[in-house]
Amino acid sequence: MAVRLEFLNLLIPIHRIEEIYPDGWSGCLRDHAKSIGRTFWHDPMLVRAGGLMDSDLIDSLIQKWTRLGFIATEVVEGQTFWQDICLVDSFGFSKHQCSWLVVGGSERIAWLRGTERGEVFGREQFK
Protein backbone atom coordinates (compact mmCIF):
# COMPACT_ATOMS: atom_id res chain seq x y z
CA MET A 1 0.00 0.00 0.00
CA ALA A 2 1.15 3.56 -0.64
CA VAL A 3 0.18 7.13 0.21
CA ARG A 4 -0.18 9.99 -2.26
CA LEU A 5 2.33 12.84 -1.91
CA GLU A 6 1.38 16.51 -2.29
CA PHE A 7 3.63 19.54 -1.78
CA LEU A 8 5.58 18.86 1.46
CA ASN A 9 4.61 15.68 3.35
CA LEU A 10 5.27 14.53 6.89
CA LEU A 11 5.23 10.72 6.87
CA ILE A 12 5.21 8.40 9.88
CA PRO A 13 5.01 4.60 10.08
CA ILE A 14 1.82 3.60 11.88
CA HIS A 15 3.73 1.12 14.07
CA ARG A 16 5.72 4.08 15.50
CA ILE A 17 2.47 5.94 16.18
CA GLU A 18 1.19 2.86 18.03
CA GLU A 19 4.34 2.89 20.18
CA ILE A 20 4.71 6.63 20.86
CA TYR A 21 1.48 8.58 20.33
CA PRO A 22 -0.75 9.03 23.40
CA ASP A 23 -3.47 6.33 23.08
CA GLY A 24 -1.69 4.90 20.01
CA TRP A 25 -3.22 4.82 16.55
CA SER A 26 -6.77 5.25 17.81
CA GLY A 27 -5.71 8.37 19.71
CA CYS A 28 -3.99 9.76 16.64
CA LEU A 29 -7.06 9.17 14.48
CA ARG A 30 -9.27 10.79 17.12
CA ASP A 31 -7.00 13.84 17.41
CA HIS A 32 -6.78 14.29 13.63
CA ALA A 33 -10.40 13.50 12.76
CA LYS A 34 -11.03 16.95 11.25
CA SER A 35 -7.93 16.66 9.04
CA ILE A 36 -8.61 13.19 7.62
CA GLY A 37 -8.98 13.48 3.87
CA ARG A 38 -7.70 17.04 3.93
CA THR A 39 -4.06 17.04 5.08
CA PHE A 40 -4.03 13.65 6.83
CA TRP A 41 -4.46 10.25 5.14
CA HIS A 42 -2.99 6.80 5.45
CA ASP A 43 -2.64 3.30 4.13
CA PRO A 44 -2.49 0.32 6.54
CA MET A 45 1.23 0.92 7.28
CA LEU A 46 2.07 4.59 6.70
CA VAL A 47 0.41 7.89 7.48
CA ARG A 48 0.76 11.24 5.79
CA ALA A 49 0.40 13.09 9.06
CA GLY A 50 0.40 16.53 7.58
CA GLY A 51 1.16 18.48 4.50
CA LEU A 52 2.31 21.98 3.80
CA MET A 53 2.64 24.28 0.86
CA ASP A 54 4.67 26.81 2.87
CA SER A 55 8.19 25.61 3.73
CA ASP A 56 8.41 28.24 6.48
CA LEU A 57 5.96 26.16 8.54
CA ILE A 58 8.00 22.94 8.41
CA ASP A 59 9.70 23.45 11.77
CA SER A 60 6.39 23.94 13.58
CA LEU A 61 4.97 20.75 12.05
CA ILE A 62 8.06 18.75 13.06
CA GLN A 63 8.02 20.28 16.55
CA LYS A 64 4.39 19.27 16.98
CA TRP A 65 5.38 15.61 16.60
CA THR A 66 8.67 15.79 18.52
CA ARG A 67 6.83 17.29 21.52
CA LEU A 68 4.83 14.04 21.57
CA GLY A 69 8.05 12.02 21.82
CA PHE A 70 8.84 11.28 18.17
CA ILE A 71 12.49 11.65 17.22
CA ALA A 72 12.96 13.63 14.02
CA THR A 73 16.53 12.81 13.06
CA GLU A 74 19.62 10.91 14.12
CA VAL A 75 23.23 11.33 13.03
CA VAL A 76 25.12 8.19 12.00
CA GLU A 77 28.77 8.50 11.03
CA GLY A 78 28.32 12.20 10.32
CA GLN A 79 25.24 11.74 8.14
CA THR A 80 21.73 12.81 9.23
CA PHE A 81 18.82 10.40 8.77
CA TRP A 82 15.12 10.78 9.51
CA GLN A 83 14.18 8.48 12.36
CA ASP A 84 10.50 8.34 13.49
CA ILE A 85 9.23 10.88 10.98
CA CYS A 86 10.25 11.82 7.45
CA LEU A 87 9.64 15.00 5.49
CA VAL A 88 9.61 14.68 1.68
CA ASP A 89 8.32 16.83 -1.14
CA SER A 90 5.83 15.60 -3.71
CA PHE A 91 8.61 14.08 -5.84
CA GLY A 92 10.21 12.31 -2.86
CA PHE A 93 13.12 14.68 -2.36
CA SER A 94 14.21 15.22 1.21
CA LYS A 95 16.86 17.10 3.16
CA HIS A 96 17.86 13.83 4.87
CA GLN A 97 17.79 10.15 3.98
CA CYS A 98 15.00 7.95 5.29
CA SER A 99 15.87 4.26 5.51
CA TRP A 100 12.29 3.06 6.09
CA LEU A 101 10.64 4.84 3.16
CA VAL A 102 10.36 4.02 -0.56
CA VAL A 103 9.31 6.81 -2.90
CA GLY A 104 7.90 6.57 -6.40
CA GLY A 105 8.82 10.14 -7.32
CA SER A 106 7.34 10.19 -10.81
CA GLU A 107 4.09 8.75 -9.39
CA ARG A 108 4.22 11.04 -6.33
CA ILE A 109 3.66 8.22 -3.87
CA ALA A 110 5.49 6.66 -0.91
CA TRP A 111 5.26 3.39 0.98
CA LEU A 112 6.90 1.66 3.90
CA ARG A 113 10.07 -0.22 2.90
CA GLY A 114 9.54 -3.97 3.06
CA THR A 115 5.89 -3.76 2.04
CA GLU A 116 4.26 -3.92 -1.38
CA ARG A 117 3.41 -0.71 -3.23
CA GLY A 118 -0.17 -1.85 -3.82
CA GLU A 119 -3.17 0.46 -3.77
CA VAL A 120 -2.54 4.20 -3.39
CA PHE A 121 -4.35 6.12 -0.64
CA GLY A 122 -4.86 9.87 -0.82
CA ARG A 123 -7.47 12.45 0.09
CA GLU A 124 -9.97 10.96 -2.37
CA GLN A 125 -10.20 7.66 -0.42
CA PHE A 126 -11.34 9.53 2.71
CA LYS A 127 -14.14 11.69 1.33
C-alpha positions in Angstrom: 0.0 0.0 0.0 1.1 3.6 -0.6 0.2 7.1 0.2 -0.2 10.0 -2.3 2.3 12.8 -1.9 1.4 16.5 -2.3 3.6 19.5 -1.8 5.6 18.9 1.5 4.6 15.7 3.4 5.3 14.5 6.9 5.2 10.7 6.9 5.2 8.4 9.9 5.0 4.6 10.1 1.8 3.6 11.9 3.7 1.1 14.1 5.7 4.1 15.5 2.5 5.9 16.2 1.2 2.9 18.0 4.3 2.9 20.2 4.7 6.6 20.9 1.5 8.6 20.3 -0.8 9.0 23.4 -3.5 6.3 23.1 -1.7 4.9 20.0 -3.2 4.8 16.5 -6.8 5.2 17.8 -5.7 8.4 19.7 -4.0 9.8 16.6 -7.1 9.2 14.5 -9.3 10.8 17.1 -7.0 13.8 17.4 -6.8 14.3 13.6 -10.4 13.5 12.8 -11.0 17.0 11.3 -7.9 16.7 9.0 -8.6 13.2 7.6 -9.0 13.5 3.9 -7.7 17.0 3.9 -4.1 17.0 5.1 -4.0 13.6 6.8 -4.5 10.3 5.1 -3.0 6.8 5.4 -2.6 3.3 4.1 -2.5 0.3 6.5 1.2 0.9 7.3 2.1 4.6 6.7 0.4 7.9 7.5 0.8 11.2 5.8 0.4 13.1 9.1 0.4 16.5 7.6 1.2 18.5 4.5 2.3 22.0 3.8 2.6 24.3 0.9 4.7 26.8 2.9 8.2 25.6 3.7 8.4 28.2 6.5 6.0 26.2 8.5 8.0 22.9 8.4 9.7 23.4 11.8 6.4 23.9 13.6 5.0 20.7 12.0 8.1 18.7 13.1 8.0 20.3 16.5 4.4 19.3 17.0 5.4 15.6 16.6 8.7 15.8 18.5 6.8 17.3 21.5 4.8 14.0 21.6 8.1 12.0 21.8 8.8 11.3 18.2 12.5 11.6 17.2 13.0 13.6 14.0 16.5 12.8 13.1 19.6 10.9 14.1 23.2 11.3 13.0 25.1 8.2 12.0 28.8 8.5 11.0 28.3 12.2 10.3 25.2 11.7 8.1 21.7 12.8 9.2 18.8 10.4 8.8 15.1 10.8 9.5 14.2 8.5 12.4 10.5 8.3 13.5 9.2 10.9 11.0 10.2 11.8 7.4 9.6 15.0 5.5 9.6 14.7 1.7 8.3 16.8 -1.1 5.8 15.6 -3.7 8.6 14.1 -5.8 10.2 12.3 -2.9 13.1 14.7 -2.4 14.2 15.2 1.2 16.9 17.1 3.2 17.9 13.8 4.9 17.8 10.2 4.0 15.0 8.0 5.3 15.9 4.3 5.5 12.3 3.1 6.1 10.6 4.8 3.2 10.4 4.0 -0.6 9.3 6.8 -2.9 7.9 6.6 -6.4 8.8 10.1 -7.3 7.3 10.2 -10.8 4.1 8.8 -9.4 4.2 11.0 -6.3 3.7 8.2 -3.9 5.5 6.7 -0.9 5.3 3.4 1.0 6.9 1.7 3.9 10.1 -0.2 2.9 9.5 -4.0 3.1 5.9 -3.8 2.0 4.3 -3.9 -1.4 3.4 -0.7 -3.2 -0.2 -1.8 -3.8 -3.2 0.5 -3.8 -2.5 4.2 -3.4 -4.4 6.1 -0.6 -4.9 9.9 -0.8 -7.5 12.5 0.1 -10.0 11.0 -2.4 -10.2 7.7 -0.4 -11.3 9.5 2.7 -14.1 11.7 1.3 
